[in-house]
Amino acid sequence: MHLFKFSFLLSLLLVALNVFSFSVNECLNSNFQLSIVHKGKPFGLSVVNLKIVKEDCTINVYQDQFKYLKQSWSVDVCRAPIHIKKSGGADVLKKVRECTKKSDDDFCLSRKKMMAVIQDDGLIFAEGEKERISSDHGKAYCAYLLLGNYLDESRVFNRGQDYSNLFESGYTAKEESSSTKSEETTVVPRPIVEGAQDDTPEVLEQEVSIEEEDKPSEKPKGVGTF
């Protein structure tokens, strides 16, 4: 009896986990659109409208603010080279290098703005749980994950490929880690004496002689000019 109850509870748990999660392939193969409206700056007087439309591999992001400030981006996550179409395809921005916080080329600036719009207007204000792809929050999160992997990881998706466990840990932009790296330290190589190893007396003697040559010459004590 106890074993039956345990098995029943375990089955319910597994079902719940499946309901509250979606795989990469479910996200990639889904088609959806969502519209999120919220009050924006300054002081909540403006109205911000975010619209995300996903058709197969193409993700279109539209933002309207103050009714006259409009911007849009279109990204095909299954198409190489890595690029963003801006303003209805009028501008095609191709990725030429990895983006960091200091990057100021058109691709990186556009990528930064679009991802910020999805976070600030979508992930923050969308209703529902992000694990449910049927909810607005889940749809916005699906688009955010696909775009992050495509734009930052340079991963060109293939709808016929299995991407099991790719979204297990969510997504963290490379920008956060790459931009905090310290500058590389310049290493001056030690002089090489042919036929000798680094720790041999010949090399050590050579290093000492070089250091002595670099020291400024000193007058002998007791000798001066009057």
Phi, psi and omega in degrees: 000314179296321179296321179295317179297318180297317179296321180295316179294321179296321179296318178297321180295316180296320178297317180297320179295321179292324181291322186263030176207153175227150182271169178299317182294324175297318178294313183294322184271359182276152173237130182200169169213146179217152178228127182236124180243132177209165178277137183239193181286153355271140173057029178071016182278337180265161177244124180253130180240117176252131178231128177238126179237122178245121176235105184057245183268352185265129178243119178252130181239126180235138175227128175242133178219137183061015178069346181235349175267102184236139175213150183211153178221149177225130183226129174258105187284358178252010187239132174255153359286169181295124183203165176233134172261124184247147176056053177073018179094003179294326178241126176250115184252116183261141179285126179244344179202167177292142182270139174231180179296334183267356181294134181232016176282163187300320181298309184293322178294320179292318178299317181297317181294314182297315181294325178293322178297316180296321179291307189287323183259339182256293185296329181282321188256350181293143179272153178097182180265142182293338180284344180264110180289346177281345180269162177298321179296318179295322178293316178296321180292322177300312179298319181297318180293315180297314180296320179298316179292323181287310187283320185265320181269355182056038180266110177272115186282156175229120186295343178267003183260151179267122180246044181303134174070009180294325182264014186306317183258017182073212183216133176233125185298142178297333184306323184293323184272318185291328184283345183261003180291140178283158180293147182291139179277130179284125182254123178269120183291144177285150181298146183252127175259120184301131178085001181240150177272168185300325186258015180281159180302327181298317181291316180298320179295321179296319180295319180297318182294324178293317178299321181292325179294328182285340182287140178294145181289143180241144176284146177298144180297140178092351180254127181212182181240130182255000000 
